[in-house]
Amino acid sequence: MNRTHFLSLCFLEAILFLCNACANRPSSGSTSQASSMPLPQVNSPTQYWYQGKAEISTFDVEQRRYGQMRRAQQVHIFVTEDFSARKQVKLDDPASAGTDRLPVLKLNALRRFNTGIYDYSLMMSVFYPNSGELQRAVKATWSVQDWCGQVFSQANRQPDSTYRFRTFSYFESEGDTDEQLRTDWLEDELWSALRLQPARFERIENTYVLPSMFFFRFQHQPLRPYRATISVEKSSEKESTLSVRYADLPRQLRIRFETAWPHRILGWEEIDGNEVTTRATLRRVLMSDYWNRNDNAFLSLRDSLALQFFH
């Protein structure tokens, strides 16, 4: 190989390396890059939710904290599993559970961002019955960790349709508490409900909604539901928006989702007072049995999801 040929090959390899690096580099803007990875093909509800894989979505997020907007990232993991209706935990042996077996659509939502030198980590888990009937979440948990400390909350649906809320916090005014609350909806269960039956929210007025638990954690407000209107508006053939507008609270939530089934989440916006506190845009979607992908050989899958804050 002559010197000219060698230099040409080196130049070509350098160009290919730069192209690959640019393709995997996180975008600094808020424009969705979901189109860079084709969305999974949908054949039927059974094949989609019960194919032995989870739907994993990453979102570019702007998060307001301490009066400033922060760059954040959120990951949604939607997956079906067998739940114990009585104990409200994942079943170890579903085959022998009998009538105690309750199929649920589980959402694990994780958000991470930095505030100056230190970071925040938020996680929410919602367990929503995956059936054709009009249902409510049977359980939800939330946790917030930062360098100051951590807060954990759990809500369990009771036979009388109330929720038992237990909260453990390092803030004196917040924890530890154990109370019963009656509400028509948890704001945090709407993400799962719209994936299964968005038509039920065409318009619901004068209903009581408990705002997102993260709203209460960041605002340090006591838990209570507020009167609200929930509605779904079709903005195009491909996109619809679920809105929650509170009558007695200066808060709005708008979740954009695919009009067609399986109604994937495309992004959302939270407005508290006159300020946008959270704005998110879908970046990537991946169907994966991630629990079987825990070997170092699968680290490249993190690049396919454009994960930035989850190191």
Phi, psi and omega in degrees: 000125180281169186296322181295317179297319180298316180294326178295318179296318179298319179296318180296317179297321179296319178297316179297319179298315180295323178296317178296319180297319179293324181294328183263357183285131177300141178284140178275348179267182181260006181288134181293139174247024180299332182292344180288343174233116183304136178292148181301144177287139182251124179254310179201160179304318181295314181292329182284307185276340184240042177261010179077023179223161175255152172268117182248124180234140174247146183229137168279129188232141166252123186236123177275129177209133182056039174080004181229150176277136180241148174280129184222174175219144177231144177239131174250130174240106174261127180205147178270149176202166179266127186246154173271117179296329184276310183272342182057050174220164179293135182285139174279326183225079183301327184298330182257008185280339179063227183287350178283346181286125180231107176293130180231156168261114182264133171245121167254118180242124183236132179233136179224142178199164180254146170235095183066235183284334186247169188236162177244145173225120181242142175216138177229137175233128180234132181246108189241128181304130183260077180217172182281352181276161176287118189234173173228156178300138179269340182197150174209146177226152180219146173215145177229127177235135169213185186288348177278326183164199183216156178228138178227135179228149178219135178240126178240127179288133184259163179303333180270014177073007171275174175241134172270116181256123173241130182230135178237121188218154175276354174277129182301320185284349185251331188220157001263143184231156177211109186216160177256133179230139175251126179210150179288325182214148163267128177304325185284351176267349183295331179301320180281320182299320182288335176295330184259319186213069181295337182295336181291346181255023181308316169192119177234115182254156177050043175255158181254126184236134173271114182304167181308139179299330178291331173299312180295321182294318182285328182269348181054049179254152177291147181291130169190149178281158179231150178292136186208169172241129176249133180212158175235128178237137180269110182273339177198177178297334185257340188226139174229166181227128171265127183241140172239117179241122183270137180279326186246018181213131181283066183219142173224146173232130177232117181251119176271135181212163178294130178299318181279151175299140014266025171057050180297144179288129181256341180159177179200170179213133175245132180236121177239121188069232177253014185242141170285121180262333177214134174222128186225148179224134180299137178246304182221156175226137180217133171264124185203145168273071190301333181293343175261004184244047184259009176276153178301338180295343182260012180300332181296337178296334177294323177294325181293338176263001180055040180291132183244311187267353186260068180254000000 
